[in-house]
Amino acid sequence: MEEHFQSSEKVRDFVIGMSDGLTVPFALAAGLSGAVDSTAIVITAGLAEIAAGSIAMGLGGYLAGRTEIEHYDSEERREYEEVEHKHEVEIQETKEIFAEYGVSEELQERIAREMSKNPRKWVDFMMRFELGLERPHKNRAHQSALIIGISYIIGGLIPLTAYFFTDSSETGLIYSTIITVICLIIFGLVKSKLTGQPLLKGAMRVTLIGVAAAAAAFGIAKMIV
């Protein structure tokens, strides 16, 4: 069960990094393509954005991971204080948890009293079933930063690949759009499969968001220029 939880967190980090990586640099490249006819400028700006974006996204993932760990530790300390200083209140709360599962009142009392003999296990139980919290992995923050940052870089490089092999930014945009839309569809299908969503609906949602962002950036750049 613990491995399943960790895998779910890694999948979530991958989805966050890849979805932003595919969308933001694609929109930036589209906007620049509408303003300048230089693939060198598009590539330079795109690489700069990917570098900055991956660092910012990775840092965000790290801070979120640290916050998750610190929140769990804070709540755990509070639970230890409560089982020591508010013993009977915690006994009652434990009984209420079992009552929700249809356990008889007599058995609730017996189980709660038995659990109270082992404070560490008791606190762990209350953290899970009273507060709905799972203990984060000790390396959660670093793993989150690494996965989000790398997946952002991978996703961000995809829209830029076409500009390396074309002389015109508008031609590059055409090929970039084709490549990115295909990747967005594939990513949407994979994401939907991993998260248990309808495949077609999930793929269309991801693709439309990416295309809409790029179209908006391109249109604004054209109007300004």
TANOR-V742083 format. One line per field, one symbol per residue. psi: psi as a letter, one per 40 degrees, with the letter a starting at -180 (. if undefined). A space follows every 50 residues. Layout:
psi: ???
This chain:
psi: dddddddddddddddddddddddddddddddddedifhdddddddddddd ddddddddddddddddddddddddddddddddddefdddddddddddddd eehidddddddddddeegddddddddddddefhihiideddddddddddd dddddddddeddedeidhddddddddddddddddddddddddddefihdd dddddddddddddddddddddddd.
